Amino acid sequence: MLARYLEERSIPEPNTGCRLWLGACTKAGYANSGRGYGHHLAYEVKTGSAPGPGVVVRHKCDVRCCVNPDHVLGGTTADNAQDMVDRGRQWPGRRAWAVRNNPKGEDHRMAKLTAAEVRSIRAALSLGELQKHVAVRFGVSKSTINLIALGRIWKNV
């Protein structure tokens, strides 16, 4: 009955063997039915039971809206993370999203200072120059200079 439910609400993709969900999907692209996630339902069709505690349902095909029972398998969070690394969807030992979306220092799109300027700012402050004078000289706010002095920003310089 559950297999029929999935079959009626998906279409076959002839090149990959995936069954693509026709209904609603989550923001992340996973099939989302009134009964739960599509890949969880596919796992239930395949194994005869819903995934238990600690079981992560993984896609062999990397197609989030695929509900083909042959394309899912159970595993752990560590297995799922290793799948991402093995398939080139995440860098080993790093959070790819954070690296891509949280650039630091000069690489940040809003950066007004360079690493060399930050070093000059720190040198000026260590010689006793007032923060407000340093701020004017470098064209930034006094609060930016204060945050640099406190080590809250530009920590890596």
C-alpha positions as CSV (number, residue, x, y, z in Angstrom):
1,M,0.0,0.0,0.0
2,L,2.8,2.4,0.9
3,A,4.7,1.3,-2.3
4,R,1.7,2.2,-4.3
5,Y,1.3,5.5,-2.6
6,L,4.9,6.4,-3.6
7,E,4.5,5.1,-7.1
8,E,1.4,7.1,-7.7
9,R,3.0,10.3,-6.5
10,S,6.3,10.1,-8.4
11,I,7.5,9.6,-11.9
12,P,10.4,7.5,-13.2
13,E,13.5,9.2,-14.4
14,P,14.7,7.0,-17.2
15,N,18.5,7.8,-17.1
16,T,19.1,7.3,-13.4
17,G,16.4,4.9,-12.2
18,C,15.2,7.5,-9.7
19,R,11.6,8.0,-8.9
20,L,11.1,11.8,-8.7
21,W,8.5,13.0,-6.2
22,L,5.7,15.1,-7.7
23,G,4.3,16.5,-4.5
24,A,5.6,19.2,-2.1
25,C,9.3,19.4,-1.2
26,T,11.1,20.9,1.7
27,K,13.2,24.0,1.2
28,A,16.2,21.7,1.0
29,G,14.6,19.7,-1.8
30,Y,13.5,16.6,0.0
31,A,10.2,14.9,-0.8
32,N,7.7,15.9,1.8
33,S,4.3,14.1,2.0
34,G,1.6,14.3,4.6
35,R,3.0,11.0,5.9
36,G,6.6,12.1,6.3
37,Y,9.7,12.5,4.2
38,G,9.6,10.6,0.9
39,H,13.0,8.9,1.4
40,H,11.9,7.7,4.8
41,L,8.8,6.2,3.3
42,A,10.9,4.6,0.6
43,Y,13.1,3.1,3.3
44,E,10.0,1.7,5.0
45,V,8.9,0.1,1.7
46,K,12.4,-1.4,1.3
47,T,12.9,-2.7,4.9
48,G,9.3,-3.2,6.1
49,S,9.8,-0.8,9.0
50,A,10.3,2.9,9.6
51,P,13.8,4.0,10.5
52,G,14.5,3.6,14.2
53,P,16.3,5.9,16.6
54,G,19.7,6.8,15.4
55,V,19.1,5.6,11.8
56,V,19.7,8.1,9.1
57,V,18.1,7.4,5.7
58,R,20.7,8.1,3.0
59,H,20.3,8.4,-0.7
60,K,22.6,6.3,-2.9
61,C,21.7,8.6,-5.9
62,D,22.2,12.0,-4.2
63,V,18.8,13.1,-5.6
64,R,16.9,14.6,-2.7
65,C,13.4,14.2,-4.2
66,C,14.0,10.5,-5.2
67,V,11.7,8.1,-3.5
68,N,12.9,4.9,-5.2
69,P,13.3,2.3,-2.4
70,D,16.3,0.8,-4.2
71,H,18.1,4.2,-3.9
72,V,17.9,4.5,-0.1
73,L,19.7,2.8,2.7
74,G,20.0,3.3,6.5
75,G,23.1,4.3,8.3
76,T,24.5,6.7,10.9
77,T,25.1,10.4,10.8
78,A,28.8,9.6,10.4
79,D,28.0,7.4,7.4
80,N,26.0,10.2,5.9
81,A,28.8,12.7,6.4
82,Q,31.3,10.4,4.8
83,D,28.9,10.0,1.8
84,M,29.1,13.7,1.4
85,V,32.9,13.8,1.5
86,D,33.2,10.8,-0.8
87,R,30.9,12.3,-3.4
88,G,32.5,15.7,-3.3
89,R,29.6,17.5,-1.7
90,Q,31.6,18.6,1.4
91,W,35.2,19.1,2.2
92,P,36.8,16.7,4.7
93,G,37.2,18.2,8.1
94,R,35.6,21.5,7.1
95,R,32.1,22.8,6.8
96,A,31.9,23.7,3.2
97,W,28.9,26.0,3.7
98,A,30.7,28.0,6.4
99,V,33.8,28.4,4.3
100,R,31.8,29.4,1.3
101,N,29.4,31.7,3.0
102,N,31.4,33.2,5.8
103,P,34.6,34.6,4.3
104,K,37.0,36.2,6.8
105,G,39.2,39.3,6.7
106,E,40.0,40.8,3.3
107,D,37.9,38.1,1.6
108,H,34.7,39.3,3.2
109,R,32.7,41.4,0.7
110,M,32.1,44.2,3.3
111,A,35.8,44.4,4.4
112,K,37.1,48.0,4.5
113,L,40.5,47.1,5.8
114,T,43.4,44.9,4.7
115,A,45.4,42.7,7.0
116,A,48.4,45.2,6.6
117,E,46.1,48.1,7.7
118,V,45.0,46.1,10.8
119,R,48.6,45.5,11.8
120,S,49.2,49.3,11.4
121,I,46.2,50.0,13.5
122,R,47.4,47.7,16.3
123,A,50.9,49.3,16.1
124,A,49.4,52.8,16.4
125,L,47.3,51.8,19.3
126,S,50.2,50.2,21.1
127,L,52.1,53.4,20.7
128,G,49.3,55.2,22.5
129,E,47.5,56.9,19.6
130,L,43.8,57.6,20.4
131,Q,41.2,55.2,18.9
132,K,39.2,58.1,17.4
133,H,42.3,59.5,15.6
134,V,43.2,56.0,14.2
135,A,39.6,55.6,13.1
136,V,39.7,58.9,11.2
137,R,43.0,58.1,9.6
138,F,41.8,54.7,8.3
139,G,38.2,55.8,7.4
140,V,36.4,53.5,9.8
141,S,34.3,53.9,12.9
142,K,35.8,54.2,16.4
143,S,33.8,51.1,17.3
144,T,35.6,49.1,14.6
145,I,38.9,50.3,16.0
146,N,37.8,49.3,19.5
147,L,36.7,45.8,18.3
148,I,40.1,45.4,16.7
149,A,41.8,46.5,19.9
150,L,39.8,44.1,22.0
151,G,40.6,41.3,19.6
152,R,36.9,40.6,18.7
153,I,37.4,41.1,15.0
154,W,40.4,40.5,12.8
155,K,41.5,37.8,15.3
156,N,43.7,36.1,12.7
157,V,45.9,39.1,12.1
